[in-house]
Amino acid sequence: MKPNRATPKAGRVRKKGRLEGQVAIISGGSGGIGQTTAHLFANEGAKVAVHCSGLTEASLKKATEVSNKLKALGFESMPVHADVSDYGEVKELVDKVVNDWGKVGTIVCYAGLPSSRRFWQEDPLELSDDDLLSAIRVDFVGSYHFIRAAKDYMRKQHYGKIVFISSTPTIFGDEAGYRFTLAKDLNRITVKSLATKLIREYDVYLNTIAPGTVETHANKQNYNQEQWKKSIAAIPLGRAGATEDIANVALFLCSHDSDYVVGQTIVADGGEIRL
């Protein structure tokens, strides 16, 4: 028999969310899109671990603030930190989440190398080896580390969803921000290459989102005002993406709504690129 439960008061019944009972890690959860995704996933029923690099006091403070806001709203959340380029730190993070909450079923990998206008406008033919590898270590290797750290836990529970982040320049090519395009394209090809092995052997769904121009503080600092206006003018929808636009795609890919979607890149760019 099911245990007796008190009947909720009228008007206070909470609708069951699409991530009810799930445990999610939002890598880069202290950033603009990460914060929005953390709130959306919590509202959809997930326990949410908000990740930051922990390399600065500011990042730790921000992740803690995001997590505390979720807890104040009645959701279960905790701040976690790891240098994602270090597999040992990522494994320790994932182990902590599993030890505290019993499982991990959802990971969205937003963590990336902090951008700047200088990076965006640098000469792509004058990059040192360290320059070329800088974003790769964080955006790509960091994402790959989450697969390694979580795949065996997900196999034990016969279910898991991992979302990488690519970008539209990986599809059409762009000399601006070349170091970032390299890393994001590695994410896209990794999803195409490893998704079948992960679903067959680990019951893990691996997909990626390729955002176009999204209006975040971190993104806007890459452009001057005229460049930003030109970028927006190229979008058929007539506006930059909002953080909610990307978070909603992440929710789709992490919910049962996408249980027949494997190894795909979902472009979210207002119609600028058509596959």
C-alpha positions in Angstrom: 0.0 0.0 0.0 1.1 3.5 -0.7 1.9 5.6 2.4 -0.7 8.1 3.5 0.1 11.7 2.6 -1.5 14.9 3.7 -3.8 16.4 1.1 -2.3 19.6 -0.3 -4.4 22.7 0.3 -6.4 23.9 -2.6 -4.4 26.1 -5.0 -1.1 24.8 -3.7 -0.7 21.6 -5.6 2.7 21.7 -7.4 2.7 20.4 -10.9 5.1 17.5 -11.4 8.1 18.7 -13.3 9.8 17.2 -16.3 12.9 16.5 -14.3 11.1 15.2 -11.2 13.5 13.1 -9.1 16.5 13.9 -11.2 19.9 15.1 -9.9 21.6 17.6 -12.2 25.0 19.2 -12.4 25.2 22.5 -14.2 28.8 23.0 -15.2 29.4 26.7 -15.4 26.3 27.2 -13.4 27.4 30.6 -12.1 27.4 32.1 -15.6 24.4 33.8 -17.3 23.0 30.8 -19.2 24.1 28.4 -16.4 22.1 30.4 -13.8 19.0 30.4 -15.9 19.3 26.6 -16.6 19.8 25.9 -12.8 16.6 27.8 -12.0 14.7 26.1 -14.8 15.9 22.6 -13.8 15.1 23.2 -10.2 11.6 24.4 -11.0 11.1 21.2 -13.1 11.9 19.0 -10.1 15.6 18.4 -10.2 18.1 18.7 -7.4 20.7 21.0 -8.8 24.5 21.2 -8.2 25.7 24.6 -9.3 29.3 24.3 -10.5 32.0 27.0 -10.7 35.7 26.8 -11.4 36.6 27.8 -7.8 39.8 29.4 -9.2 38.7 32.8 -7.8 36.8 33.9 -4.7 34.3 35.7 -7.0 33.4 32.5 -8.8 32.8 30.6 -5.5 30.7 33.5 -4.2 28.6 33.6 -7.4 27.9 29.8 -7.4 27.0 30.0 -3.7 24.6 32.9 -4.3 22.9 31.0 -7.1 22.5 27.9 -5.0 21.3 29.9 -2.0 18.6 31.6 -4.1 17.4 28.2 -5.2 17.3 26.9 -1.6 15.4 30.1 -0.5 12.8 29.2 -3.1 12.4 25.7 -1.5 14.5 23.8 -4.0 17.4 21.4 -3.2 20.7 22.8 -4.4 24.4 23.0 -3.5 27.4 24.8 -4.9 30.3 22.7 -6.2 33.6 23.7 -7.7 36.3 22.1 -9.8 38.9 23.1 -12.4 37.3 21.2 -15.2 40.6 20.8 -17.0 41.7 18.6 -14.1 40.0 15.2 -14.3 40.7 14.4 -10.6 38.8 17.5 -9.5 35.8 16.7 -11.8 35.7 13.1 -10.5 35.8 14.4 -6.9 32.9 16.8 -7.7 30.8 14.0 -9.3 31.5 11.6 -6.5 30.4 14.3 -4.0 27.1 14.8 -5.7 26.5 11.1 -5.8 27.5 10.6 -2.2 25.2 13.5 -1.1 22.2 12.8 -3.3 22.5 9.1 -4.3 22.9 9.5 -8.0 23.6 11.8 -11.0 21.4 11.7 -14.0 21.8 15.0 -15.8 24.9 17.1 -16.7 25.0 20.3 -18.8 28.5 21.4 -19.7 28.5 25.2 -20.0 31.9 25.8 -18.4 34.2 27.5 -20.8 37.3 29.7 -21.0 36.4 33.3 -20.1 36.2 35.3 -23.2 37.3 38.9 -24.0 37.3 41.3 -26.9 41.0 40.7 -27.3 40.5 37.0 -27.8 37.7 37.7 -30.3 39.7 40.0 -32.4 43.1 38.3 -32.3 44.8 37.2 -35.5 44.0 33.5 -35.9 47.2 33.0 -37.8 49.5 34.2 -35.0 48.3 32.0 -32.1 50.9 30.2 -30.0 50.4 26.5 -29.1 49.2 27.7 -25.6 46.7 30.0 -27.2 45.3 27.3 -29.4 45.0 24.9 -26.4 43.6 27.4 -23.9 39.9 27.0 -24.7 40.3 23.4 -25.7 41.5 22.5 -22.2 38.4 24.0 -20.6 35.5 23.9 -23.1 36.4 20.5 -24.6 38.6 18.6 -22.2 36.5 19.8 -19.3 33.3 18.6 -20.9 34.9 15.2 -21.8 36.0 14.9 -18.1 32.3 14.9 -17.1 31.6 12.0 -19.4 34.4 10.0 -17.8 33.5 10.9 -14.3 29.7 10.2 -14.6 29.3 7.4 -17.1 29.7 4.4 -14.7 27.2 5.9 -12.3 24.7 6.5 -15.1 25.2 2.9 -16.4 24.3 1.5 -12.9 21.0 3.4 -13.0 20.5 2.6 -16.7 19.9 6.2 -17.6 21.7 9.5 -18.0 21.7 12.6 -20.1 24.7 14.7 -20.9 24.6 17.9 -22.9 27.7 19.6 -24.5 27.8 23.1 -25.8 29.0 23.9 -29.3 28.4 27.1 -31.3 27.2 28.1 -34.7 30.6 29.2 -35.9 31.6 25.5 -35.8 29.1 25.0 -38.6 29.7 28.0 -40.9 33.3 28.9 -39.8 34.5 32.2 -38.5 38.0 33.7 -38.0 36.8 35.7 -35.0 37.3 33.9 -31.7 39.1 31.1 -33.5 40.4 29.5 -30.3 36.9 29.1 -29.1 35.6 27.7 -32.4 38.2 25.0 -32.3 37.1 23.9 -28.8 33.4 24.0 -29.6 33.9 22.1 -32.8 35.7 19.3 -30.8 32.6 19.2 -28.6 30.4 18.8 -31.7 32.5 16.0 -33.2 32.8 14.2 -29.9 29.0 14.1 -29.6 28.8 12.6 -33.1 31.6 10.1 -32.4 30.8 8.9 -28.9 27.0 9.1 -28.7 26.4 5.6 -30.1 28.8 4.0 -27.8 27.4 5.8 -24.8 23.8 4.9 -25.5 24.5 1.2 -26.4 26.9 0.5 -23.5 26.0 3.0 -20.8 22.4 4.0 -21.5 23.7 7.6 -21.6 22.2 10.1 -24.1 24.8 12.6 -25.4 23.8 15.6 -27.4 24.9 19.2 -28.0 23.5 22.7 -28.3 25.0 25.1 -30.8 23.8 28.6 -29.7 24.0 31.6 -32.0 24.3 35.1 -30.6 23.0 35.1 -27.0 22.7 38.3 -25.0 24.8 37.7 -22.0 27.3 40.1 -20.4 30.2 37.7 -21.3 29.1 37.6 -24.9 28.4 41.3 -25.4 31.9 42.3 -24.2 33.3 40.6 -27.4 31.8 43.3 -29.6 31.6 47.1 -29.8 28.2 48.6 -30.3 28.4 48.7 -34.1 29.5 45.1 -34.3 26.7 44.0 -31.9 24.1 45.7 -34.1 25.5 44.1 -37.2 25.4 40.7 -35.6 21.7 41.2 -34.6 20.8 42.4 -38.0 21.9 39.0 -39.5 19.4 37.1 -37.3 16.0 36.5 -39.1 14.1 36.5 -35.9 15.3 40.0 -35.3 16.8 39.7 -31.8 19.7 38.0 -29.9 18.9 34.9 -28.0 17.9 35.1 -24.4 19.4 32.8 -21.8 16.0 31.2 -21.5 16.1 30.2 -25.1 19.2 28.0 -24.5 18.0 26.8 -21.1 14.8 25.5 -22.7 16.7 23.5 -25.3 18.8 22.0 -22.5 15.6 21.1 -20.6 14.3 19.3 -23.7 17.5 17.4 -24.1 17.7 16.4 -20.4 14.0 15.4 -20.1 12.2 12.3 -21.3 10.8 14.5 -24.1 14.0 13.8 -26.0 14.3 10.0 -25.4 14.6 9.4 -29.2 17.3 12.0 -29.7 20.8 10.7 -29.7 24.1 12.3 -30.9 22.5 15.4 -32.3 23.5 19.1 -32.5 20.5 21.4 -31.8 21.0 24.8 -33.3 19.4 27.6 -31.4 20.2 30.9 -33.3 17.0 32.6 -34.4 17.2 31.2 -37.9 20.6 32.5 -38.9 21.9 29.0 -39.8 19.7 26.4 -41.5 21.0 22.8 -41.6 
